[in-house]
Amino acid sequence: MEERRTFIKQAVWMMGGVWLAPRITGRSAHGLRVLDQERCFVNNAYQTTGCRPVPPDPGFLLHPHLPGIPAVNPVPFEWEKENFSSGNGYHITDNVYLEDGKPWVLQLAISTPGKSDTASGSPLYKIWYRVSTDNGVHFTPLKQLIVKGHDRMKPVEGVQIGRNGFNVDFGRPVVKASNGEIMVPVGLHPWDAVQNKRYLPNPKAFLFQDAGVLAGKWAADGSDLQWEFGEWLRIDHHLSTRGLSEPSIVELRTPGHFAMVARGSNLGAPDLPCYAWVSFSKDYCRTWSPCRPLGYSDGGSFFVTTAQSALFKSRATGKTYWVGNLQKENPKASAPRYPLVIGEMDPDAFGLVRDTVIRIDTRQEDKEDESVQLSNFRIMEHKTKNEIIISLRRRDKTGAAAADSWYRIRLA
């Protein structure tokens, strides 16, 4: 217990010991603004005319509508039936990457022999990919993602098929680095060689993950990629009981310098501050610095729910933004998953610029109880305008809404 208190004090000290509430309005002085929105509730009786679909602006179709990877595919593991999931490419957060100036497309998928997002199915994830050289009209056969020097049973450092796995998440963009490499943030369910079981230092925490980044290099004709990997980043379980999940990355001003933000948790240790955690690389995502809590650029701190968050760099403004469930009080791990906010990142201090942060949406108290979730969002980016659309499916303890809620946002 004393060791954990020490870690907490260190975390607070790293953030300057300042506990300040976020700005939560629908418009910032710097110009970030929600231009239009549609809320589709779990109980749609509150909607008398139905939910409007996302506005049919062709400028938001930055990515083509790609065919989804079939849910069942032949795999080289004869003893398993693998269940696949992939994105369709509409969103920059669909694990689809398009090479600028060329008709090359990378599409990623994950599979597990079990049920996704469970204690038994998630640690058996594998990563697969296919490529297209004609803008997604035709694709190569699906291939297992194997890092150079590894094999299909041990596709990357730390993974052994049938024992533990690694995965990509569908809520964060794939990023092109300044050296031309394609950077894919990934998570690992690590193996405890001493205990001969999956690593879970806090049994109340459900699962534990490390974070890292795959680097892909295109073949000269775009017909395939060769994959490299550096190291896995681990956080002490006294700081985040579930480790580092759902990493998101962005390249900074200096070529090869990256920031990575990952999900933390206090599940099983409710007195532990719940943050998103940031780490830095100076060598194109091969090695990483020790983690610190993500906070404001002025040194102030905030909490982040154990839920997806995302970094992305706008093609129009050139600025980096963060989207997530920012809290002024310490959350209880995955709750509450509201409000949802967006803010501009200071590239030097690498923190949220306080007066740019706006509330995208929050719980509607007359229609929703505290179990509502405004998370697991996707981001569409306009081809020419400084606008994005964020969409999500509202959920609560009773189920999910029939259609997506969405928010059209002007960037500044």
N, C-alpha and C positions, 0 to 999 in steps of 0.2 A: 504493500500500500504506500509506503514512504517513497519507494522508487517511482511509482506512478505520480505522486504529488510533485516530485522533482521534475519529471518530464512536463507536467502541466505548467509549472512555474517557468520552465525554459521556453515553452511554446508562447506563453503570454509575454515573456521578455522579448522574444524575437519579434513580436508585433508591437513593441513599444509600450505594452501594458495599457493600451488605450482601448476602451470599449465604447464605441459610438454607433448610434443607430444609422441605418442606410436611408438615403433619400428614396421614397417610394411614391412617385407621382407618375402620371402618364406622359410627361414631357419634361425635358431637361433644358437648362439654360443654354447648353451647347448645341441643341438642335435635335437630339434623338427624340423621336416622337412616334406614337402609335397613330397611324393614319386611318386605319379601318380595322374592324374585328368582327368576329362572329363566335358567339359562345353556344355550344351544343351540349346541353346538360345530360347527365345520366338518366334522369327522369324528364323526358322531352315534353311532358305536359306543360312546361313553362314556355315552350315555343309554340306559338299559335300558327305560324306560317312555315314551319320547318326551318332547317339550318341552311343558310346560303353556302354554296360551294366556294372554294377558293376562286377569286376573280380570274376570269379567263384572259389574262394578259400574257401573250406569247413570249414577252421578254423574260418571264420567269422560267421558261423552259431552257435553262442553261445546259441541262443534261438531257439526252434523249430518253424516251420511255423504253427501257431495255427489257427484254424478256427475262422473267425471273428464273433463277436456277431451280430445276425440278426438285421437289421435296424428297424424292428418293432417287439415288444414283448408284450405279455399280461402284464399289470401292475395293481397294486391294486388301481388305481385311475380311477374309472369308467367314469369320466367326461372328461378324457384326452386321446388323442392319442399321445404316446411318440415316438420321433425320436431318435434312438440310434446311437452312434458312438464308435468305439473301434479300437485298434491296432491289428496287426497280429503276433506280437511277434518276428519278425526278429531283431528288434533293442532293445538296452537297454533302449531306450526312448519311448517304446510303451505301457507303463502302464501294463507291464507283469512282474511278478517276479517268478523266479525259486529258490526253496530252495536247497542250496548246499547239495549234498550227499543224497537227497531224491527225489522221483518222484513227488513232490508236486508243483503245478503251481497255481498262482493267476493271474487272468485276470480281469481288471477293464474296465468299460464303463461309459459314461455319456449319459443322455437323456434330451430332452426338448420337450414340446408340440409345440414350435415355431421353428423358424429358428436359427440354431447355429450362434454364433458370431454376434448377433444383439442386439440392445438395449432392445427389447422385449423378444427375445428367450433366451439369455444368462443368465439373472437373474433367470430363472426358471429351471436351470440345477439341476439334481439329479445324484447321484453316485450309480452304481450297480457293482456287482462282481459275479464271479463264481470261483470254484476251481476244480482242477484235482488231483487225486492221482496216475495217470499212465502216467505222462509226457505229458499230453495234448491230449491223445487219447479219453478220455471221460471226460465230465464236469458235475458238479452238475447243477441243474436249476439256472437260473439267480436270484440273490437276491438283494433287496435294501440294501444299506449300511446304517446301523443304529448303532449309538454309544450306548454302554451299558448305560442303564437307560433312553433311549429315545424311541420314537415310530415312526411309518412310516410317520406320519404327521409332526413330529418335530424330524428329524433323528439325528440332531446334534445341539449343542448350537448355537442360532442365526438364525436358519433356520425354516421356516414354509412353508410346501408344498403349492403351489399355490400363494404364496406371494413373496418369494425370495428363492434363492438356493445356492448351493455350487458345486464345480467341481474340477476334476483333469485335468491336461493338458498333452498332449502327447509328450512333448518335453523334459521331465526330467526323470531321472531314479527313480524307487522305490528303497529304500535303506534298507538293513538289519542292525539293530543296534547291538552293542556289547552285549546287553542283550537278543538278539534273536527276538526282536520285528521287525515288518515290517512297515517301515515308508513311508507314502504316503503324499507328499506335496499337499495342496489343497487351493482353493481360495473361498472366500465368497462374495456374493453381499449383503451387510448389509442392515438392515431395520432401518429407522429413525422413532422411536416410537413417537417422538414429532410432526413431520410433517405427520405421518401416510403414508409414502411412502418410496421407496427405497432411501437409503442415497446417495446423489449426491450434495456435497457442492459447486462444481463449475459446473453450468449447461452446460458450454461449453466443459466439459471433457468427455461426452458420457456415461461413466460408472465409478463406483468406486468399488474397492475391498480391502478386508482385506486378510491376508495370515495366514496359519496355517498348522499343520501336524497331520494326523491320525496315530495312532499306532495300528497295528493288532497283535494279539497273536494267533498262530496256536492251534487248538485242538490237542490232543495227537496223533490222527490218521491222521491228515492233512485234515480232511473232511470239515473243516470250520475255520473261524477266529472270534475272539471276538474283537470288536473295542473300543478304548478309544480315548479321545481328551482332550487337555489342554485348551489353550486360543487362541483367534484370535489376531493377531498383526496388529495394525493400525498405519499408518503414517499420520501426519498432512497434510491436503490438500494444505497448503502453501509450502510444500516441494515436494510433488508429487500430481498433480491434480487428477490423477486416482487411487491413493492409491498404493497398492502393488499387482502386478499380477504375475502369472506364477512362483511361488516360486520353488527354487531348493535347495537341502540340501546335506550336507556331514558331517559325524562324524569326529571330530578332534581327536588328540592324546589321550586326557583324555576321558575314557569311559563315555558316557552320554552327552558329550559336543558336540554340533552341531553348524554349521554355516548355515544360510539360506540367499540366494541371491534372490531378487525379482525385477521385472521390475518396474521402475518408469515412470513418464511422466510429460511433461510440456504443454500438450494439453490445450489450452485456456489461457495459461500464458507463452508466448514465451520467455520472459525475464528470466524465472526461469531455473536454471541449470538442465539439464536432466541427471539423474544418474541411475545406478542400485544400489539397497540398500541392505546392509547386516545387519543381526541381529544374536544374539548368544543365545543359550540355554545351561543350565547346568544340566537339568533334563529330558533328553530324549525327547526334543521337547514339553514339557508341557507349559513352560513359556519362554518369549523372552525378550531380552534387547531392549532398544530404538535403532532405525535404525541409521546407518551412511552410507555415500556414499562408494561404492566399489571403491578402488583405487589401486595404486601400493604399493608394500611392503616397498618401501623407503619413503613413505609419499606423493608421487606425486599423482595428480588426473587426471581423464579422464572422458569424457562423454560417455553415452551409449544410443543408440537409444531406443525408446519405442518399443521394440521387444523382442522376446524370447531370453533368454540366458540360459546356463546350466552349472552346476557343475557336474563332475563325477570323481570317484577315480578309477584309472587303476588297474586291477587285476595283470598285469605284473610288473609295476613299483612301485605300492603302493602310487604313487603321485596323488594329486588332480589337475585337470585342469579346466579352465573356457573357454567357447566358447560363443562368442557374437559379436554384431556390435559395436565395440569400436570406439570412435570418438575423434579427437583432437579439434573440434569446437562444440559448443552447437547445437545439432540437433533440428529440428522442430518436436518434438514429434516422430512420426513414420517414419520420413524421415531425412537423407537417411538410407536405410537398407543395407549399404555396407560401408567399407569393412567388411568381416567376418574374425575374428581372433581367435587364440587359444593361451593360455599361461599357464604356471605352477603357481600354488598358493603356496605362503609361508604359511605353516601351523601355524606359530606362530603369525606373523603380520597379517595374513589372507588378503593378497593383492597379486596382480599379480607381479611376478618377472619380472621386466621390460625387461631384455635382453633375456628372453625366449619367448616373445610374437612374433608370426609370423602371417603374413597375409595368410589366406587360399585362399581367392579370393576377387575380387573387381569388380566394373563396368568396362566393356571393352568399352572404350570411342568410339571406331570406330564402335561398333555394338549396343550399348545400351544407352538409355537416362537416366536421373537422377531418373526416377521412378522405375528402376529395384530394385527388392528385393532379397537379399541373406539372407533369414531368414526362420523360420519354418523348421529347419533342424532336422535330426535324426542321431543317432550315432550307429554304429555297432562296436563291440569290438571283437578282435581276441582271440581265446581260449588260445593260448600259446605265441604268439608274442606280442611285445610291439607296436602294430599297431591298428589303428582304421580307419573306413571309415565314413565320414560325407557325407550325401546326402541331397539334397534339390531340390525343383522345382522352377526354376527361374520364377518370375512374374514381370509384369510391368502394366502400366495403360491400356494396350490393351488386356491383358490376361495372360495365363500361357504357359510355354514350354510344348512340347509334351512328354518329358521324363526328368528324374532327372539329374542334375549335381552331380558329386561325387568327393571326394578327399580322397586318401589313405595317411594316415599320420603316420609317425614314432614318437613315444613318446620317451622321454628321461628323 
